[in-house]
């Protein structure tokens, strides 16, 4: 678990029966850019119960300015438009939430 207190919690809703294609495109085109610009993710998840066809990913940041700086690096990376073009028809909705860790969560992250 990350000790960076700000989390970008993204939920993409993927077109019906397109999750395998989306994951392939994401892994091939987005991940190299994201690893260079955002660093290591907190995690990736797909929905099992509740709304279906959702892909969730979490990235941690030190602060809002850290988030803005790294997102700008991602958005201006020369390889990022290829991912956007290849994934546009696969994504039907996107939610982005910035959530802040509580002191209890930070303490839990440091515990063995």
Backbone torsions as a table, in degrees:
resi	resn	phi	psi	omega
1	UNK	NA	141.2	-178.7
2	UNK	-77.2	148.3	173.7
3	UNK	-98.4	2.9	174.6
4	UNK	-75.0	129.3	-168.8
5	UNK	-78.2	-17.9	-177.2
6	UNK	-102.6	127.2	-178.8
7	UNK	-118.1	129.6	170.2
8	UNK	-89.9	111.2	-176.5
9	UNK	-106.7	103.7	-176.6
10	UNK	-107.4	137.2	176.2
11	UNK	-126.1	117.5	173.9
12	UNK	-105.3	130.6	171.4
13	UNK	-94.3	125.2	-173.8
14	UNK	-102.5	143.3	178.9
15	UNK	-54.6	146.5	-178.7
16	UNK	-52.1	130.1	179.3
17	UNK	63.8	19.3	-179.7
18	UNK	-111.4	4.0	-178.0
19	UNK	-58.5	-46.3	179.2
20	UNK	-58.6	-41.2	178.5
21	UNK	-65.6	-43.7	178.8
22	UNK	-60.0	-47.4	-178.7
23	UNK	-60.9	-37.7	177.2
24	UNK	-64.5	-46.8	179.3
25	UNK	-63.3	-44.1	-179.8
26	UNK	-60.9	-48.4	-179.5
27	UNK	-63.4	-41.1	-175.3
28	UNK	-77.5	-41.9	-172.2
29	UNK	-106.3	-37.4	-177.0
30	UNK	-84.7	-44.8	-172.9
31	UNK	-56.2	-43.5	178.2
32	UNK	-59.1	-40.4	178.9
33	UNK	-68.4	-45.0	-177.5
34	UNK	-64.7	-39.4	178.6
35	UNK	-65.4	-35.9	178.7
36	UNK	-71.7	-35.7	-170.7
37	UNK	-104.0	-35.6	-177.4
38	UNK	-101.7	-20.0	-176.3
39	UNK	89.3	-160.5	-177.6
40	UNK	-77.8	136.5	178.9
41	UNK	-75.6	161.3	171.2
42	UNK	-75.2	-40.1	178.6
43	UNK	173.7	167.8	178.0
44	UNK	-128.4	140.9	-176.3
45	UNK	-146.1	154.5	169.3
46	UNK	-122.1	153.8	-175.6
47	UNK	-75.6	142.1	175.0
48	UNK	-115.9	-41.6	-178.6
49	UNK	-125.0	143.7	-177.6
50	UNK	94.2	-151.4	178.9
51	UNK	-56.0	135.3	-175.6
52	UNK	-97.5	168.8	177.3
53	UNK	61.4	38.0	179.6
54	UNK	-113.0	138.1	177.0
55	UNK	-115.3	124.1	-177.2
56	UNK	-115.4	133.5	170.7
57	UNK	-135.7	148.0	-174.1
58	UNK	-125.0	133.5	177.3
59	UNK	-130.9	142.1	-177.3
60	UNK	-108.8	150.4	-176.9
61	UNK	-140.3	154.8	176.9
62	UNK	-72.6	-35.2	-173.5
63	UNK	-163.2	173.9	176.7
64	UNK	-63.5	-37.8	178.5
65	UNK	-67.3	-35.2	175.4
66	UNK	-63.8	-44.7	176.2
67	UNK	-57.6	-49.5	-178.3
68	UNK	-63.0	-41.6	-179.4
69	UNK	-64.0	-47.2	-177.6
70	UNK	-71.9	-34.7	176.5
71	UNK	-66.4	-37.6	176.7
72	UNK	-63.8	-40.2	177.4
73	UNK	-62.2	-41.7	177.6
74	UNK	-63.4	-49.4	-174.3
75	UNK	-66.5	-25.6	-179.2
76	UNK	-101.4	1.0	178.6
77	UNK	-63.8	134.3	-175.2
78	UNK	-63.1	-21.4	-179.7
79	UNK	-92.6	-9.2	-176.0
80	UNK	-67.4	-37.1	178.0
81	UNK	-57.7	-30.1	178.2
82	UNK	-64.0	-41.0	177.0
83	UNK	-65.2	-45.8	-179.4
84	UNK	-59.1	-42.0	179.9
85	UNK	-67.2	-40.2	-176.9
86	UNK	-76.5	-22.4	-176.0
87	UNK	-104.5	-11.8	-174.0
88	UNK	-54.6	-40.2	-178.4
89	UNK	-78.8	-8.8	-177.5
90	UNK	-94.8	-23.4	-175.4
91	UNK	-99.6	124.0	-179.7
92	UNK	-100.3	-20.7	178.3
93	UNK	-159.2	156.8	177.2
94	UNK	-142.1	137.8	171.3
95	UNK	-122.5	136.1	174.8
96	UNK	-126.3	125.0	178.3
97	UNK	-123.5	137.5	170.0
98	UNK	-104.5	119.3	-179.0
99	UNK	-120.7	148.3	-175.6
100	UNK	-112.7	133.7	178.2
101	UNK	-66.5	146.7	173.5
102	UNK	-90.0	162.1	177.0
103	UNK	-55.2	-33.5	179.1
104	UNK	-65.0	-40.2	179.5
105	UNK	-66.1	-39.5	178.5
106	UNK	-66.2	-38.7	178.1
107	UNK	-65.5	-42.0	179.1
108	UNK	-63.5	-34.8	-179.5
109	UNK	-67.1	-26.5	-178.7
110	UNK	-89.4	-12.6	-178.7
111	UNK	-76.4	149.9	179.1
112	UNK	-70.5	NA	NA
